Amino acid sequence: MKRLLILLGCCVVLSCLSGCHNGTGGVEVIIENGGEFPEFLVGRWVADGHGWEFVFEEDGTISSAVINFGRMTVTPGHPNPITKEMGGEGIVEPGEWMVYYSPSSRELTVKISIKKLYMYVDLNENAVEGKCEDVFVGTVSEDNSFWQAYWTGFPEYTVHTAGKLNEELTERLSFDMMVNLTFEKLPPE
């Protein structure tokens, strides 16, 4: 945990000292030394576990992400509805997202912030609400096809049920530790 906080602090310091440009739609893109986002990172990257996916655009922004909560696709910058086809009804409101890339070390960092999640499920009249922040830090392979990343999540969820109101889920979720994920770049469709 201490290592992650130091790493996040370094990212903030580097963003102040290095070149950066803001993307559109709630995604900040930072390229060390003011460079351009590399072409080999553009496209869909899919994790080998936990349901995560990112689609990087040419300017480095993320146009969509599949988050692990409900395996739903979220686009940055505006509220995303949760429909009955997805298992309930509700809304996901993204916060600020960030992409940081260091060409010299080939290190890619992604921060996905969900500032509000609310989902009501008809079955048993359950509702989940809260927020979370997920950080992925790791190195892109020399052949540009894999990104080995450590994922750390900081969820704050509460569940509301007919029998037990306002039960905190945060303590039962173990995402406050690092999980090793391998993202693979998929070929263009």
C-alpha distance (Angstrom), angle and dihedral (degrees) to the residues before:
residue distance angle dihedral
M1 . . .
K2 3.76 . .
R3 3.81 89.7 .
L4 3.79 91.3 53.6
L5 3.80 93.1 49.9
I6 3.81 90.0 51.2
L7 3.81 89.7 48.9
L8 3.81 92.4 50.0
G9 3.79 89.6 48.6
C10 3.80 90.2 51.8
C11 3.80 89.9 51.7
V12 3.80 90.8 54.1
V13 3.81 92.2 48.2
L14 3.81 91.6 46.6
S15 3.78 91.2 50.0
C16 3.78 89.2 57.1
L17 3.81 94.2 46.4
S18 3.79 101.7 38.3
G19 3.75 133.7 61.1
C20 3.74 116.4 -84.0
H21 3.74 143.1 166.7
N22 3.75 130.4 -160.9
G23 3.74 118.3 -120.8
T24 3.74 124.4 -147.1
G25 3.77 127.1 -98.0
G26 3.78 101.4 35.5
V27 3.83 98.7 -52.1
E28 3.79 120.5 119.9
V29 3.80 113.7 -157.1
I30 3.79 120.4 -159.3
I31 3.79 122.6 -175.8
E32 3.78 116.1 -172.6
N33 3.83 112.5 -111.3
G34 3.80 91.9 8.7
G35 3.79 96.8 -75.7
E36 3.79 129.2 149.8
F37 3.78 125.5 -91.4
P38 3.83 106.1 -95.7
E39 3.80 118.2 -109.6
F40 3.82 92.0 -134.8
L41 3.82 90.5 66.3
V42 3.81 93.7 54.2
G43 3.81 111.9 106.6
R44 3.80 142.0 39.6
W45 3.81 119.5 -29.2
V46 3.84 117.8 -170.1
A47 3.81 125.6 -165.8
D48 3.79 122.8 -132.8
G49 3.80 90.9 -128.8
H50 3.79 146.1 18.5
G51 3.83 94.3 34.0
W52 3.82 100.1 -89.7
E53 3.83 121.5 154.7
F54 3.81 132.6 166.7
V55 3.81 130.4 -166.9
F56 3.82 111.2 -155.9
E57 3.80 119.3 -160.8
E58 3.83 127.0 -149.7
D59 3.81 92.3 -93.7
G60 3.82 91.0 52.5
T61 3.79 96.3 -105.3
I62 3.78 120.9 132.1
S63 3.80 110.0 -120.5
S64 3.81 93.5 -171.6
A65 3.78 141.6 -4.9
V66 3.77 132.9 -164.0
I67 3.79 104.6 -138.6
N68 3.78 124.1 -153.3
F69 3.81 94.2 -121.5
G70 3.79 102.5 89.8
R71 3.82 91.7 -20.0
M72 3.80 88.7 -99.6
T73 3.79 127.8 159.2
V74 3.80 113.5 -117.4
T75 3.79 128.0 -171.7
P76 3.80 119.1 -154.7
G77 3.78 126.5 -116.4
H78 3.80 101.6 32.9
P79 3.83 141.1 48.8
N80 3.80 116.5 -79.9
P81 3.81 117.5 -150.4
I82 3.79 122.0 -133.0
T83 3.80 109.1 -141.4
K84 3.81 133.3 -158.6
E85 3.82 88.0 -106.7
M86 3.81 87.0 63.0
G87 3.80 91.6 55.1
G88 3.78 102.5 -91.5
E89 3.77 144.9 6.8
G90 3.76 129.1 -88.7
I91 3.77 145.3 82.9
V92 3.79 141.9 -81.4
E93 3.81 116.3 -153.7
P94 3.80 113.2 -166.9
G95 3.77 120.2 -143.4
E96 3.79 124.1 -156.0
W97 3.79 115.5 -40.3
M98 3.79 123.9 -158.4
V99 3.82 135.7 -160.4
Y100 3.81 119.1 -168.6
Y101 3.80 123.1 -179.1
S102 3.80 129.9 -177.0
P103 3.82 111.5 -163.4
S104 3.82 93.2 -166.9
S105 3.81 94.2 57.6
R106 3.85 97.2 23.9
E107 3.81 86.5 -129.4
L108 3.80 117.3 155.7
T109 3.80 122.5 -166.4
V110 3.80 123.9 -172.3
K111 3.80 126.4 -175.6
I112 3.79 119.4 -167.0
S113 3.79 116.2 -170.9
I114 3.80 122.9 -170.3
K115 3.79 106.7 -168.8
K116 3.80 95.2 -175.1
L117 3.77 134.3 17.0
Y118 3.77 123.3 174.1
M119 3.80 123.2 170.5
Y120 3.78 127.7 171.8
V121 3.82 118.5 -164.5
D122 3.81 117.6 -161.3
L123 3.81 93.0 -148.8
N124 3.82 106.3 90.5
E125 3.81 90.2 -11.0
N126 3.81 94.9 -92.8
A127 3.78 126.1 166.2
V128 3.79 131.1 -173.4
E129 3.78 123.6 -163.5
G130 3.75 137.1 169.3
K131 3.77 144.1 85.5
C132 3.78 138.9 -92.0
E133 3.76 144.3 -171.2
D134 3.80 122.5 -150.2
V135 3.80 125.4 -168.2
F136 3.81 126.3 -165.7
V137 3.81 120.0 -168.8
G138 3.78 126.4 175.2
T139 3.78 151.9 109.1
V140 3.79 127.3 -78.6
S141 3.82 113.4 -131.1
E142 3.81 120.6 -107.7
D143 3.81 90.5 -112.6
N144 3.86 89.8 52.8
S145 3.80 93.7 -126.6
F146 3.83 101.9 103.7
W147 3.78 136.9 43.2
Q148 3.80 113.9 -161.4
A149 3.81 103.7 -156.6
Y150 3.77 138.5 174.1
W151 3.80 111.4 -136.9
T152 3.77 122.6 -154.9
G153 3.80 120.6 -179.1
F154 3.78 128.8 -162.1
P155 3.84 105.0 -165.3
E156 3.79 125.6 179.1
Y157 3.80 106.6 -174.7
T158 3.79 133.2 158.4
V159 3.79 124.7 -165.9
H160 3.80 123.3 -148.7
T161 3.81 117.3 -161.0
A162 3.77 134.7 168.5
G163 3.80 90.9 -107.7
K164 3.79 103.3 33.7
L165 3.78 121.2 31.5
N166 3.77 127.0 -158.3
E167 3.80 99.1 3.5
E168 3.80 111.1 172.3
L169 3.79 112.7 -125.2
T170 3.78 95.4 -176.6
E171 3.80 95.3 84.8
R172 3.81 92.2 50.3
L173 3.79 93.7 50.8
S174 3.78 113.0 84.9
F175 3.80 98.2 -158.9
D176 3.79 93.0 115.2
M177 3.79 87.3 91.0
M178 3.78 128.0 70.4
V179 3.80 119.7 -91.5
N180 3.79 119.6 -163.0
L181 3.83 112.4 -131.4
T182 3.77 131.7 177.9
F183 3.79 114.6 -147.8
E184 3.79 117.3 -159.7
K185 3.79 123.0 -157.0
L186 3.79 109.2 -127.1
P187 3.80 120.4 -142.8
P188 3.83 115.3 -105.1
E189 3.79 114.4 -87.7
